[in-house]
Amino acid sequence: MRRLGSRNAAYAARRRALLEALTRRLRDRASGWPTMRELAISAGCSVSTLRHYFGRREDLVAAVLAHIADGTGAQIAATRQAEGGFAASLAGAVDRAQAALYDPVISELLGMGLIEALSAPQLGPTFLDTMLDPFVAALAERLDAHIAQGEMRPVDTRLAAMAIISPVLVAALHQTRLGGAACRPLDPAAHARQISAMFVAAYGTGGAPSAAAS
């Protein structure tokens, strides 16, 4: 007789194993855009098994994006936490975002998510919810802290966070997924310094953290 809960545990373990295999295949764009049949082959199962665990192809990709997002908790927490004064904290946030987006594995996952979301519009909100907006929200929290300390002008911090992340994201895609590093290279460190310096000049108050905030 099966113990209570054992089926659920086996189901969850099998689903996780499938998600790992599916993530690897979706990352591999050298083999082209995979159909459900090709995804099933890569996962060592049948199409009916994939449909049992995930539903339609769009649902499967959404599950993969959520699976990837499960591993970003530490990065989001670090992005959320202000570190030092405004200029140093902004430089740290830009450096952290740049290091993540230029990482080969993260770059592949991001590229995969963008391709899937642009190919199937219903996946757009899932991509935002799992791979982009959590980092925007975390960075906005960091900026909120600097506003509370009197180091940054009061602004819509979500828009301000987008203003920081957007050029880093575009440059990372330009240099990695689009091959810019080979044909039109740029200096990532210089780019990071320029982004943070421009942001501090535009939004900084020039003051130290307020006594009330500390």
C-alpha positions in Angstrom: 0.0 0.0 0.0 1.4 3.4 -1.0 2.1 5.8 1.8 0.1 9.0 1.9 1.9 11.7 -0.1 4.4 9.3 -1.8 2.7 9.8 -5.2 2.8 13.5 -4.9 6.6 13.4 -4.0 7.3 11.1 -7.0 5.2 13.3 -9.3 7.1 16.5 -8.2 10.5 14.8 -8.5 9.6 13.5 -12.0 8.4 17.0 -13.0 11.6 18.6 -11.8 13.7 16.1 -13.7 11.7 16.9 -16.9 12.1 20.6 -16.3 15.9 20.3 -16.1 16.1 18.4 -19.3 13.7 20.7 -21.0 15.6 23.8 -19.9 18.8 22.3 -21.4 17.1 21.7 -24.7 15.4 25.1 -24.9 18.8 26.8 -24.2 20.3 25.0 -27.1 19.3 27.2 -30.0 22.0 25.7 -32.3 19.5 22.9 -33.0 16.7 25.3 -33.8 13.3 26.0 -32.3 12.2 22.8 -30.7 8.7 21.3 -31.3 6.9 19.4 -28.6 8.1 16.1 -30.2 11.7 17.3 -30.1 11.3 18.4 -26.5 9.9 15.0 -25.6 12.9 13.3 -27.2 15.3 15.5 -25.4 13.5 14.7 -22.1 13.4 11.0 -22.8 9.7 10.7 -22.7 6.6 10.9 -24.9 4.7 13.9 -26.0 1.7 12.6 -24.0 3.9 12.6 -20.9 4.9 16.2 -21.5 1.2 17.1 -22.0 0.3 15.2 -18.8 2.8 17.2 -16.7 2.7 20.6 -18.4 -0.2 20.9 -21.0 0.4 22.8 -24.2 3.8 23.9 -25.4 3.3 27.5 -24.1 2.4 26.1 -20.7 5.6 24.0 -20.8 7.7 27.0 -21.6 6.0 29.0 -18.8 6.9 26.2 -16.4 10.5 26.3 -17.5 10.7 30.0 -17.0 9.3 29.6 -13.5 11.8 26.8 -12.8 14.6 29.1 -13.9 13.3 31.9 -11.6 13.4 29.6 -8.6 17.2 29.9 -8.7 17.3 33.7 -8.7 16.4 34.3 -5.1 19.9 35.2 -3.9 20.5 37.6 -6.9 17.2 39.4 -6.2 17.9 39.7 -2.5 21.4 41.2 -3.2 19.9 43.6 -5.7 17.3 44.7 -3.2 19.8 45.6 -0.5 21.4 49.1 -0.6 25.2 49.0 0.0 27.1 52.1 1.1 26.5 55.6 -0.2 24.4 56.4 -3.2 27.2 56.4 -5.8 28.8 53.2 -4.5 25.5 51.5 -4.2 24.5 52.4 -7.8 27.9 51.2 -9.1 27.4 48.0 -7.2 23.9 47.5 -8.6 25.1 48.1 -12.2 28.1 45.8 -11.7 25.9 43.0 -10.3 23.4 43.3 -13.1 26.1 43.4 -15.7 27.9 40.3 -14.3 24.6 38.4 -14.3 23.6 39.4 -17.9 27.0 38.7 -19.3 27.3 35.3 -17.7 27.1 32.7 -20.5 24.5 30.5 -18.9 22.2 33.4 -17.8 22.7 35.0 -21.2 21.5 31.8 -22.9 18.5 31.5 -20.6 17.6 35.1 -21.1 17.9 34.8 -24.9 15.7 31.7 -24.8 13.1 33.5 -22.7 13.0 36.4 -25.1 12.8 34.2 -28.2 9.9 32.2 -26.7 8.1 35.3 -25.4 8.4 37.1 -28.7 7.3 34.0 -30.6 4.2 33.4 -28.4 2.8 36.7 -27.1 0.9 34.9 -24.3 4.3 34.1 -22.8 5.2 37.8 -22.6 3.7 38.4 -19.1 5.2 35.2 -17.8 8.7 36.3 -19.0 8.2 39.6 -17.3 6.9 38.0 -14.1 9.8 35.5 -13.9 12.9 36.9 -15.6 12.7 40.7 -15.6 10.2 42.4 -13.3 11.5 40.8 -10.1 14.9 42.4 -10.7 13.3 45.8 -11.6 11.2 45.6 -8.3 14.3 44.7 -6.3 16.3 47.5 -7.7 13.4 49.9 -7.1 13.5 48.9 -3.4 17.2 49.8 -3.3 16.5 53.2 -4.8 13.6 53.7 -2.3 16.2 53.3 0.5 18.4 56.0 -1.0 15.5 58.3 -1.3 14.6 57.7 2.3 18.2 58.5 3.3 18.0 61.8 1.4 20.7 60.8 -1.2 18.4 60.6 -4.2 15.6 62.8 -5.5 12.1 61.5 -5.1 11.1 59.9 -8.3 9.1 56.9 -9.6 11.7 54.3 -8.6 10.3 51.6 -10.9 10.9 53.8 -13.9 14.3 54.8 -12.5 15.2 51.1 -12.1 14.2 50.5 -15.7 16.5 53.3 -16.8 19.4 51.5 -15.1 18.6 48.0 -16.3 17.7 48.8 -19.9 21.1 49.9 -21.2 22.8 47.0 -19.3 20.4 44.5 -20.9 20.7 45.9 -24.4 24.5 46.0 -24.2 24.6 42.4 -22.8 22.4 41.1 -25.6 24.5 43.1 -28.1 27.7 41.6 -27.0 26.6 38.1 -26.2 23.6 36.7 -28.0 23.9 39.0 -31.1 27.7 38.5 -31.5 28.7 42.1 -30.9 31.8 41.1 -28.9 33.3 39.8 -32.1 32.3 42.5 -34.6 31.7 45.6 -32.5 33.2 45.1 -29.0 32.6 47.5 -26.1 34.3 47.8 -22.7 31.7 46.5 -20.2 33.6 48.1 -17.2 33.6 51.5 -18.9 29.9 51.1 -19.9 29.0 50.2 -16.3 30.9 53.3 -15.0 29.1 55.5 -17.5 25.7 54.2 -16.6 26.1 54.7 -12.8 27.8 58.1 -13.2 25.0 59.4 -15.4 22.3 58.1 -13.1 24.0 59.6 -10.0 24.4 62.9 -11.8 20.7 62.9 -12.8 19.1 61.7 -9.6 21.6 62.3 -6.8 21.1 65.1 -4.3 24.8 65.4 -3.5 24.1 64.8 0.1 25.2 62.1 2.6 22.6 59.9 4.2 20.4 61.9 6.5 20.8 61.5 10.3 17.0 60.7 10.6 17.4 57.9 8.1 20.4 56.4 9.9 
